[in-house]
Amino acid sequence: MKRAYRHISKEMQMAAACGVAICLSVPTGASAAGAKAGVVIENTAVASYTAGAITSTIQSNTVKVRVDELLEVTLAGLTSSATASSGSEAVLAYSLVNTGNGPEAFLLSADPATVGNDFDTQIKSIAIDSNDNGTYDPGVDQLLASGASTPSVEPDGTLKVFVVVAIPADAADTKTSQVTLRAEAVTGSGAPGTSFPGQGEGGGDAVVGQSGARAVALDSLVVRAASVALTKSASVINLFGNGQPIPGAIITYRIDAAVSGSGTVQDLFVSDNFPAGTTYQAGSLALDGNALSDASDADGGSASANGITVQLGTSAGGISRSITFKVKIN
């Protein structure tokens, strides 16, 4: 436009020198890709001049140009470090922006087999953020059937897309995986400048922009897995002060629950039955050296006629808990 204005300015300067004034009307209204598709740009020149004692004003014919639709799109991954446990599902988020100048729908496809992956996920579904709250809501957000397109997105409009994936059960802790999402304009795509006659907004042509009317984005996730190792040991002391397991000797059992990995475990529960030929020593149950009551109460530990139970709840990787209790050999 700047060049056009400079050109007009020169024309007006020449006209002024000849006693002629020229006026040119310029339309307004723009979006990400400039004027909106289907808009008609009207342009009429006006000239005034003096011939002798008479001043006259004339107009040129009006030139009308309908703006064609430019097909452009950008796509960005929003999840740079999603975490999930092996054997579970994860949700990856992407942002699609229609950077063209007309409303356009897009075809979406997700590919879990990205070069460099430690493992590949399984694509479960692709959904759009129907309620625009930024969070995937199963049963609320619209699922896109295979081959189906998104709703039409207005120029400068943004659409949040969710890709739901399943993590393999054997995916190891701290391993990563990326999922590629592709978007392509429904009207068409191809080399920049490719034209689709009559397919644009308002009946004009649709023209492929610099993006090729296609976009690609990556999102990644990392497995945060955890596992529990249970180790049991026993120590014996008898009435003579040595470790011979004779009647009357006390056996102290120790159970170590070690959580490994970078994730967490939930509802960790440890139980142990009293061995035959022994009698539980009331009040001997302890967790990490702290006494637990034998009753079923808030401390999470209990002892019954058959054995002990201890609720450890949620535990993160790297934590080890130790349970001890005593029995007497009958």
C-alpha angles and dihedrals in degrees: 000000000000091000090049092053092049089051092050090048091057091048091051091048090053091045092050089053089054095041093256127124121201125197125192124191116220122197124226136208126097143178135188090300097034125257114021119260114264094025112136114224111209121196129184127172122215125200131187125191143165122231111184107310095341125092115199136184123204136178130216123227114282115255115208124197122182113213113238122223117263114209111218135148140172128199129192134182114235099188112074098162112018112168128213139161124242114272093022136098128257133193122221121195130213135179121223119193124190100221092174125099099246138053110275140174122217137213113228130201130175125209119193095185099087119163111256097029118144086211137353124242127216117246109234101174147332118228138175125226096256096176093039094229096129094241130098109248113188111221091019107058114073115255115217115225118225108285093010121129131229120257114274112284119212121232109284087012122141127214122192113216128197125203114197114205136181119228116221114249091235096052105130127231116278093010116136137215135185129209121206118216120196128195126193130180112252092221090060147283139215141109115358109271095030108145130212105197116225093358097104130097112288093016097294126123125284115226126196112238132212093286091061085239085279134102137184131199137175131217125186139205135189127211114241102190130168135190136187128229117196120203125181128195137169138208125195133206125175136193090275092056097249135105099256108131097227127148110292093027118132120233116202111201121201124195118191117197109193120188115205133185133052096280134068137252124220133211094014106186127181126192135173132183121223111251118247114265094035138094123217115242105231116236095017097110113112140166118212088343094308117118119246124201118246091230124090099256143123097301091074097233129102141167125208134176089277106040150306133289129193127188111214097174118191117003129178126222113277095036122117124192125197125209122190135181137160136231132181123228107240 
